[in-house]
């Protein structure tokens, strides 16, 4: 009986982790899509501003 329960639990966990991974990948793609147009505007990023030589 415990093997059946533990197997069911493992299957539920596996499915939940798979769905979580899909959701995180979709979020990452969404963030990347939003990030790309901002970089094309020519504005300096924080690191580029920091590394710019001073006069």
N, CA, C and O atoms as a Tinker XYZ file with bonds, in Angstrom:
   220  protein
     1  N      0.823000   -1.197000    0.000000    73     2
     2  CA     0.000000    0.000000    0.000000    64     1     3
     3  C      0.867000    1.260000    0.000000    63     2     4     5
     4  O      0.555000    2.219000   -0.706000    81     3
     5  N      1.940000    1.271000    0.775000    73     3     6
     6  CA     2.778000    2.472000    0.828000    64     5     7
     7  C      3.527000    2.682000   -0.476000    63     6     8     9
     8  O      3.794000    3.823000   -0.851000    81     7
     9  N      3.875000    1.601000   -1.180000    73     7    10
    10  CA     4.535000    1.767000   -2.473000    64     9    11
    11  C      3.616000    2.455000   -3.473000    63    10    12    13
    12  O      4.066000    3.281000   -4.268000    81    11
    13  N      2.349000    2.123000   -3.436000    73    11    14
    14  CA     1.385000    2.741000   -4.340000    64    13    15
    15  C      1.254000    4.217000   -3.998000    63    14    16    17
    16  O      1.254000    5.064000   -4.891000    81    15
    17  N      1.144000    4.530000   -2.713000    73    15    18
    18  CA     1.008000    5.929000   -2.291000    64    17    19
    19  C      2.261000    6.727000   -2.626000    63    18    20    21
    20  O      2.174000    7.855000   -3.112000    81    19
    21  N      3.418000    6.145000   -2.367000    73    19    22
    22  CA     4.654000    6.879000   -2.655000    64    21    23
    23  C      4.841000    7.070000   -4.159000    63    22    24    25
    24  O      5.370000    8.092000   -4.597000    81    23
    25  N      4.409000    6.090000   -4.944000    73    23    26
    26  CA     4.508000    6.224000   -6.394000    64    25    27
    27  C      3.561000    7.316000   -6.893000    63    26    28    29
    28  O      3.920000    8.110000   -7.762000    81    27
    29  N      2.344000    7.350000   -6.334000    73    27    30
    30  CA     1.390000    8.387000   -6.709000    64    29    31
    31  C      1.920000    9.769000   -6.326000    63    30    32    33
    32  O      1.791000   10.729000   -7.086000    81    31
    33  N      2.510000    9.852000   -5.153000    73    31    34
    34  CA     3.080000   11.125000   -4.698000    64    33    35
    35  C      4.213000   11.557000   -5.621000    63    34    36    37
    36  O      4.307000   12.727000   -5.991000    81    35
    37  N      5.070000   10.614000   -5.991000    73    35    38
    38  CA     6.184000   10.910000   -6.888000    64    37    39
    39  C      5.664000   11.370000   -8.249000    63    38    40    41
    40  O      6.222000   12.285000   -8.854000    81    39
    41  N      4.596000   10.734000   -8.728000    73    39    42
    42  CA     4.018000   11.128000  -10.011000    64    41    43
    43  C      3.432000   12.534000   -9.952000    63    42    44    45
    44  O      3.590000   13.319000  -10.887000    81    43
    45  N      2.751000   12.851000   -8.845000    73    43    46
    46  CA     2.191000   14.202000   -8.678000    64    45    47
    47  C      3.307000   15.241000   -8.619000    63    46    48    49
    48  O      3.202000   16.308000   -9.222000    81    47
    49  N      4.371000   14.926000   -7.894000    73    47    50
    50  CA     5.501000   15.841000   -7.791000    64    49    51
    51  C      6.151000   16.050000   -9.156000    63    50    52    53
    52  O      6.487000   17.174000   -9.528000    81    51
    53  N      6.323000   14.967000   -9.890000    73    51    54
    54  CA     6.923000   15.047000  -11.222000    64    53    55
    55  C      6.089000   15.945000  -12.136000    63    54    56    57
    56  O      6.632000   16.779000  -12.860000    81    55
    57  N      4.767000   15.769000  -12.098000    73    55    58
    58  CA     3.880000   16.584000  -12.926000    64    57    59
    59  C      3.932000   18.051000  -12.498000    63    58    60    61
    60  O      3.955000   18.948000  -13.340000    81    59
    61  N      3.951000   18.289000  -11.181000    73    59    62
    62  CA     4.001000   19.666000  -10.681000    64    61    63
    63  C      5.311000   20.347000  -11.079000    63    62    64    65
    64  O      5.311000   21.513000  -11.472000    81    63
    65  N      6.411000   19.633000  -10.978000    73    63    66
    66  CA     7.703000   20.200000  -11.357000    64    65    67
    67  C      7.767000   20.493000  -12.854000    63    66    68    69
    68  O      8.343000   21.496000  -13.278000    81    67
    69  N      7.180000   19.620000  -13.634000    73    67    70
    70  CA     7.160000   19.821000  -15.087000    64    69    71
    71  C      6.360000   21.073000  -15.446000    63    70    72    73
    72  O      6.788000   21.874000  -16.278000    81    71
    73  N      5.199000   21.235000  -14.815000    73    71    74
    74  CA     4.383000   22.422000  -15.055000    64    73    75
    75  C      5.094000   23.687000  -14.592000    63    74    76    77
    76  O      5.033000   24.720000  -15.259000    81    75
    77  N      5.765000   23.607000  -13.457000    73    75    78
    78  CA     6.510000   24.751000  -12.922000    64    77    79
    79  C      7.614000   25.163000  -13.899000    63    78    80    81
    80  O      7.812000   26.351000  -14.153000    81    79
    81  N      8.321000   24.189000  -14.437000    73    79    82
    82  CA     9.387000   24.478000  -15.393000    64    81    83
    83  C      8.811000   25.146000  -16.642000    63    82    84    85
    84  O      9.385000   26.112000  -17.146000    81    83
    85  N      7.684000   24.641000  -17.143000    73    83    86
    86  CA     7.049000   25.261000  -18.312000    64    85    87
    87  C      6.683000   26.713000  -18.023000    63    86    88    89
    88  O      6.910000   27.598000  -18.848000    81    87
    89  N      6.113000   26.948000  -16.842000    73    87    90
    90  CA     5.698000   28.302000  -16.467000    64    89    91
    91  C      6.907000   29.229000  -16.359000    63    90    92    93
    92  O      6.858000   30.365000  -16.831000    81    91
    93  N      7.983000   28.759000  -15.747000    73    91    94
    94  CA     9.178000   29.593000  -15.604000    64    93    95
    95  C      9.802000   29.908000  -16.956000    63    94    96    97
    96  O     10.267000   31.025000  -17.181000    81    95
    97  N      9.815000   28.927000  -17.860000    73    95    98
    98  CA    10.357000   29.169000  -19.193000    64    97    99
    99  C      9.515000   30.204000  -19.939000    63    98   100   101
   100  O     10.053000   31.078000  -20.620000    81    99
   101  N      8.195000   30.099000  -19.806000    73    99   102
   102  CA     7.309000   31.063000  -20.458000    64   101   103
   103  C      7.536000   32.460000  -19.883000    63   102   104   105
   104  O      7.545000   33.441000  -20.627000    81   103
   105  N      7.717000   32.557000  -18.571000    73   103   106
   106  CA     7.983000   33.858000  -17.950000    64   105   107
   107  C      9.305000   34.426000  -18.443000    63   106   108   109
   108  O      9.406000   35.623000  -18.713000    81   107
   109  N     10.313000   33.579000  -18.560000    73   107   110
   110  CA    11.626000   34.033000  -19.029000    64   109   111
   111  C     11.534000   34.533000  -20.471000    63   110   112   113
   112  O     12.130000   35.551000  -20.823000    81   111
   113  N     10.783000   33.809000  -21.296000    73   111   114
   114  CA    10.601000   34.261000  -22.685000    64   113   115
   115  C      9.866000   35.600000  -22.710000    63   114   116   117
   116  O     10.193000   36.472000  -23.514000    81   115
   117  N      8.890000   35.763000  -21.847000    73   115   118
   118  CA     8.155000   37.019000  -21.781000    64   117   119
   119  C      9.032000   38.169000  -21.343000    63   118   120   121
   120  O      8.953000   39.266000  -21.897000    81   119
   121  N      9.868000   37.923000  -20.353000    73   119   122
   122  CA    10.779000   38.977000  -19.891000    64   121   123
   123  C     11.780000   39.324000  -20.970000    63   122   124   125
   124  O     12.118000   40.495000  -21.148000    81   123
   125  N     12.260000   38.328000  -21.694000    73   123   126
   126  CA    13.230000   38.566000  -22.757000    64   125   127
   127  C     12.593000   39.382000  -23.873000    63   126   128   129
   128  O     13.241000   40.263000  -24.439000    81   127
   129  N     11.343000   39.107000  -24.196000    73   127   130
   130  CA    10.644000   39.835000  -25.254000    64   129   131
   131  C     10.429000   41.291000  -24.846000    63   130   132   133
   132  O     10.511000   42.183000  -25.690000    81   131
   133  N     10.163000   41.538000  -23.594000    73   131   134
   134  CA     9.968000   42.902000  -23.108000    64   133   135
   135  C     11.303000   43.629000  -23.050000    63   134   136   137
   136  O     11.365000   44.829000  -23.320000    81   135
   137  N     12.350000   42.934000  -22.707000    73   135   138
   138  CA    13.677000   43.516000  -22.553000    64   137   139
   139  C     14.266000   43.954000  -23.898000    63   138   140   141
   140  O     14.926000   44.991000  -23.965000    81   139
   141  N     14.046000   43.203000  -24.944000    73   139   142
   142  CA    14.660000   43.454000  -26.241000    64   141   143
   143  C     14.320000   44.826000  -26.823000    63   142   144   145
   144  O     15.240000   45.532000  -27.236000    81   143
   145  N     13.057000   45.244000  -26.882000    73   143   146
   146  CA    12.784000   46.570000  -27.464000    64   145   147
   147  C     13.440000   47.713000  -26.700000    63   146   148   149
   148  O     13.803000   48.719000  -27.311000    81   147
   149  N     13.604000   47.596000  -25.400000    73   147   150
   150  CA    14.235000   48.650000  -24.615000    64   149   151
   151  C     15.702000   48.820000  -24.969000    63   150   152   153
   152  O     16.221000   49.935000  -24.917000    81   151
   153  N     16.368000   47.753000  -25.323000    73   151   154
   154  CA    17.785000   47.826000  -25.675000    64   153   155
   155  C     18.000000   48.480000  -27.035000    63   154   156   157
   156  O     19.080000   49.007000  -27.302000    81   155
   157  N     16.999000   48.452000  -27.885000    73   155   158
   158  CA    17.140000   49.035000  -29.220000    64   157   159
   159  C     17.001000   50.554000  -29.203000    63   158   160   161
   160  O     17.275000   51.210000  -30.208000    81   159
   161  N     16.583000   51.113000  -28.088000    73   159   162
   162  CA    16.362000   52.554000  -28.030000    64   161   163
   163  C     17.660000   53.350000  -27.961000    63   162   164   165
   164  O     17.645000   54.566000  -28.152000    81   163
   165  N     18.776000   52.691000  -27.693000    73   163   166
   166  CA    20.044000   53.374000  -27.645000    64   165   167
   167  C     20.379000   53.927000  -26.270000    63   166   168   169
   168  O     21.403000   54.590000  -26.108000    81   167
   169  N     19.554000   53.674000  -25.294000    73   167   170
   170  CA    19.846000   54.170000  -23.952000    64   169   171
   171  C     20.945000   53.329000  -23.310000    63   170   172   173
   172  O     21.067000   52.132000  -23.570000    81   171
   173  N     21.732000   53.977000  -22.476000    73   171   174
   174  CA    22.809000   53.271000  -21.802000    64   173   175
   175  C     22.271000   52.501000  -20.607000    63   174   176   177
   176  O     21.401000   52.978000  -19.879000    81   175
   177  N     22.800000   51.313000  -20.422000    73   175   178
   178  CA    22.403000   50.551000  -19.246000    64   177   179
   179  C     23.213000   51.039000  -18.050000    63   178   180   181
   180  O     24.132000   51.843000  -18.208000    81   179
   181  N     22.886000   50.571000  -16.888000    73   179   182
   182  CA    23.589000   50.989000  -15.672000    64   181   183
   183  C     25.060000   50.620000  -15.762000    63   182   184   185
   184  O     25.920000   51.431000  -15.420000    81   183
   185  N     25.365000   49.405000  -16.218000    73   183   186
   186  CA    26.776000   49.002000  -16.305000    64   185   187
   187  C     27.510000   49.807000  -17.366000    63   186   188   189
   188  O     28.674000   50.152000  -17.163000    81   187
   189  N     26.880000   50.116000  -18.476000    73   187   190
   190  CA    27.534000   50.908000  -19.508000    64   189   191
   191  C     27.796000   52.319000  -18.986000    63   190   192   193
   192  O     28.847000   52.899000  -19.260000    81   191
   193  N     26.862000   52.861000  -18.252000    73   191   194
   194  CA    27.035000   54.199000  -17.666000    64   193   195
   195  C     28.200000   54.191000  -16.667000    63   194   196   197
   196  O     28.999000   55.126000  -16.625000    81   195
   197  N     28.280000   53.141000  -15.881000    73   195   198
   198  CA    29.330000   53.030000  -14.862000    64   197   199
   199  C     30.699000   52.894000  -15.521000    63   198   200   201
   200  O     31.680000   53.455000  -15.033000    81   199
   201  N     30.773000   52.148000  -16.636000    73   199   202
   202  CA    32.059000   51.879000  -17.282000    64   201   203
   203  C     32.486000   52.983000  -18.252000    63   202   204   205
   204  O     33.583000   52.924000  -18.807000    81   203
   205  N     31.647000   53.971000  -18.458000    73   203   206
   206  CA    31.963000   55.060000  -19.385000    64   205   207
   207  C     33.119000   55.883000  -18.817000    63   206   208   209
   208  O     33.084000   56.261000  -17.646000    81   207
   209  N     34.140000   56.167000  -19.624000    73   207   210
   210  CA    35.262000   56.964000  -19.102000    64   209   211
   211  C     34.824000   58.384000  -18.750000    63   210   212   213
   212  O     34.006000   58.986000  -19.445000    81   211
   213  N     35.369000   58.892000  -17.686000    73   211   214
   214  CA    35.025000   60.254000  -17.274000    64   213   215
   215  C     35.928000   61.258000  -17.995000    63   214   216   217
   216  O     37.020000   60.906000  -18.440000    81   215
   217  N     35.481000   62.476000  -18.105000    73   215   218
   218  CA    36.251000   63.508000  -18.815000    64   217   219
   219  C     37.286000   64.128000  -17.914000    63   218   220
   220  O     38.026000   65.014000  -18.342000    81   219
